[in-house]
């Protein structure tokens, strides 16, 4: 053994009490896989690869993996892939968010436990990218993200279709009786026809764009369609860049700084991106010791315009965004607002990247900062007596006519209650009412699902009602739209004010004042609070379900586990 820091297979030797024996044994087992001495002496780039039969978004990963390996081999490294948990958004019960932290732990521990000098993180479907970045920041070994890329669109009856905003649009028409069973069945087969993540600026594409803005994936790679040859070239370049990180090491905690997080928040607001990204970015930043108070989001939102016209906010799709100039075009428009000295995995600062000559930009998709689609950011945080810890509204996907109003609460105490009563013809509800869902937050049995996009009651949908104010402690898919107040904190399951709302109560919403208030007297609220049932004892649960319930934080803390935050 030499006095040099260990690298490659000599890193993190299994403890037998004899380091030389451990390396000898490790190499002998590696040779059973056909490797020669020269290859085994190379630095190792681990590749966290997440294909799964339960994850349609990642079905092209075997081909992407080979491209990453080419890049690593060409740069003189040894690529070794390893599996972790894979989170297929629509295949998980009760919700993928519940397993994001489990995947983050899996990723972190496998990077730490196995001998690799750097790691390529291959993810894409909604919760996989934040889980991988959370784990990578915590272990703090040189890491670079490679995202799956979005699907291409399809066609139906002369219309372009893309998962999953259009799935919600057609489902709403089906519920309203505007189309029949044959139509909805035809749409079902045409919504998702290629590999890749949702074709709109949903959570997956939002997180890809945030990863690029943070500097954790290569410039220009967030929006490349999954089936485009450029996606394979990006994979090869990512493998090469992982080797470059060994020559000029930059660790995730040197990239995920407060300035970089501010840049990412600006990008999120300019994209009109997913509300889920607030939770995920808060969790990623929290692993680096950077807090994201929701008041900071509002400060940035006031000075960050919406520059991107993509569904669910606008009319275009991710393939259009890629052709229009992608994140490079957005960041150049935001440049006066950005912190340009932030380091990136490309070995350059953000400012150095933006100094390169720009390509053409399609202004129907990506607006100039001087003529934005909206003057203020796509998201806003609300506070008030109903949400002392804050709530989130995606105002760029909402109806401004509903922003300043007072309404009567129609309360559903659980997801089961919602399912049983929302389409009841006898439901006491009017178009001006506020639909309220309780007990759908992170500590609830449902684990904070994307249920905040409450369906319009069937009898109102049949009358042509398309939007209502909807309030909950749940999340909403990044592909959804409407005047939906989400992530109400503290949640109902821990006795937050949301738990005290009763049907018939008055609630006041003011987006201008950033407030949402329950208009019920303190004495009555105290009486209701005393009558609340005791929270479920976590000891009644087992395994990961128990760990999740005991340790998960509220939405304003990113729904991470308390014990996973840096000391």
MOKA-V341084 format. One record per backbone hydrogen bond with DSSP energy under -1.0 kcal/mol. NH is the residue of the N-H (numbers start at 1). CO is the residue of the C=O. E is the energy in kcal/mol with one decimal. If there is no record, write none. Layout:
nh:co:e
NH:CO:E
NH:CO:E
//
This chain:
nh:co:e
10:7:-2.0
11:8:-1.9
16:14:-1.0
22:18:-2.2
23:19:-2.2
24:20:-2.3
25:21:-2.9
26:22:-2.4
27:23:-2.7
28:24:-1.9
29:25:-2.0
30:26:-2.3
31:27:-2.3
33:30:-1.8
34:31:-2.0
40:36:-2.2
41:37:-1.2
42:39:-1.4
45:78:-2.2
46:118:-2.6
47:80:-1.9
48:120:-2.5
49:82:-2.3
55:52:-1.8
58:55:-1.3
59:56:-1.5
61:58:-2.0
64:60:-1.8
65:61:-3.2
66:62:-1.4
67:63:-1.4
68:64:-2.2
69:65:-2.5
70:66:-1.9
71:67:-1.8
72:68:-2.1
73:69:-2.9
74:70:-2.5
75:71:-1.1
76:73:-1.6
77:72:-2.6
78:43:-2.9
80:45:-2.2
82:47:-2.6
91:88:-1.9
99:96:-1.4
100:97:-1.1
103:99:-2.2
104:100:-2.3
105:101:-2.1
106:102:-2.4
107:103:-2.9
108:104:-2.6
109:105:-2.7
110:106:-2.2
111:107:-2.1
112:108:-2.3
113:109:-2.6
114:110:-1.5
116:114:-1.2
117:44:-2.9
118:44:-1.1
119:142:-1.9
120:46:-2.8
121:144:-2.8
122:48:-2.5
123:146:-1.9
128:125:-2.8
131:127:-1.9
132:128:-2.6
133:129:-2.6
134:130:-2.7
135:131:-2.2
136:132:-2.6
137:133:-2.5
138:134:-1.8
139:135:-2.2
140:136:-2.3
144:119:-2.0
145:216:-3.1
146:121:-3.2
148:123:-1.1
151:197:-3.3
154:161:-2.8
156:159:-2.4
159:156:-2.2
161:154:-2.2
163:191:-1.1
166:162:-1.5
168:164:-1.6
169:165:-2.1
170:166:-2.6
171:167:-2.0
172:168:-2.3
173:169:-1.6
174:170:-2.3
175:171:-2.7
176:172:-1.7
177:174:-1.2
178:173:-2.5
184:180:-2.1
185:181:-2.0
186:182:-1.9
187:183:-2.4
188:184:-2.0
189:185:-1.1
190:187:-1.9
197:149:-2.2
199:163:-2.0
201:311:-2.6
202:200:-2.3
206:202:-2.2
207:203:-2.8
208:204:-1.9
209:205:-2.4
210:206:-2.2
211:207:-2.5
212:208:-2.0
213:209:-2.3
214:210:-2.9
216:211:-2.5
221:218:-1.6
226:150:-2.7
228:225:-1.4
231:228:-1.5
233:229:-2.0
234:230:-2.5
235:231:-1.8
236:232:-2.3
237:233:-2.5
238:234:-2.1
239:235:-1.9
240:236:-1.9
241:237:-2.6
242:238:-2.0
243:239:-1.2
244:240:-1.7
245:241:-1.6
246:243:-1.4
248:244:-2.0
254:251:-1.7
255:252:-1.0
256:252:-3.2
257:255:-2.0
261:257:-2.5
262:258:-2.3
263:259:-2.0
264:260:-2.2
265:261:-2.4
266:262:-2.3
267:263:-2.4
268:264:-2.6
269:265:-2.4
270:266:-2.5
271:267:-2.3
273:268:-2.2
278:275:-1.4
280:276:-2.3
281:277:-3.0
282:278:-1.7
283:279:-1.9
284:280:-2.7
285:281:-2.9
286:282:-2.1
287:283:-1.4
288:285:-1.1
289:286:-1.4
290:285:-2.6
296:293:-1.2
297:293:-1.1
298:294:-1.7
299:295:-2.0
300:296:-2.2
301:297:-2.4
302:298:-1.9
303:300:-1.1
306:374:-2.1
307:270:-2.3
308:270:-1.2
309:365:-2.5
311:316:-3.1
313:310:-1.3
314:310:-3.1
316:309:-1.2
318:199:-3.2
321:317:-1.8
322:318:-2.5
323:319:-1.9
324:320:-1.9
325:322:-1.0
326:321:-2.6
329:325:-1.2
330:326:-1.5
331:327:-3.1
332:328:-1.8
333:329:-1.4
334:330:-1.8
337:334:-3.0
338:335:-1.4
345:215:-2.6
347:344:-1.5
350:342:-1.9
351:340:-2.9
353:349:-2.0
354:350:-2.2
356:353:-1.3
362:324:-1.2
365:362:-1.5
366:362:-2.6
367:307:-3.1
371:368:-1.6
373:306:-1.9
374:306:-1.3
377:301:-2.6
378:269:-1.8
380:393:-2.0
382:391:-2.6
383:514:-2.4
386:516:-1.6
389:489:-2.7
390:387:-1.4
391:382:-1.4
392:486:-2.3
393:380:-2.5
395:393:-1.4
396:378:-1.9
397:394:-1.5
398:395:-1.3
402:399:-2.5
403:400:-1.6
405:509:-1.9
407:507:-2.6
409:505:-3.1
410:434:-2.6
412:436:-2.9
418:414:-2.2
419:415:-2.6
420:416:-2.1
421:417:-1.8
422:418:-2.4
424:421:-1.7
427:424:-2.2
429:427:-1.4
433:430:-2.0
434:408:-2.9
435:469:-2.3
436:410:-2.7
437:471:-2.7
438:412:-2.6
444:441:-1.3
447:444:-1.6
448:441:-1.1
451:449:-1.8
452:475:-3.2
454:452:-2.0
460:457:-1.0
461:457:-2.7
462:458:-2.3
464:461:-1.5
465:460:-2.3
470:483:-2.0
471:435:-2.9
472:485:-1.8
475:449:-2.7
480:477:-1.9
482:397:-3.1
484:482:-1.7
485:470:-3.7
486:392:-3.0
487:474:-2.4
488:472:-1.8
489:390:-1.8
495:492:-2.1
496:491:-2.4
499:496:-2.0
500:497:-1.7
501:498:-1.2
504:409:-2.6
505:502:-2.4
507:407:-2.6
508:517:-2.6
509:405:-2.9
510:515:-2.6
511:403:-1.8
515:510:-2.7
516:383:-1.8
517:508:-2.5
519:506:-2.7
520:518:-1.7
525:521:-2.1
526:522:-2.6
527:523:-2.0
528:524:-2.4
529:525:-2.5
530:526:-2.0
532:529:-1.1
540:537:-2.2
541:538:-2.3
546:542:-1.1
547:543:-2.0
548:544:-3.1
549:545:-2.0
550:546:-2.4
551:547:-2.2
552:548:-2.5
553:560:-2.5
557:554:-2.0
558:555:-2.0
559:554:-1.8
562:551:-2.1
564:561:-1.5
565:562:-1.1
//
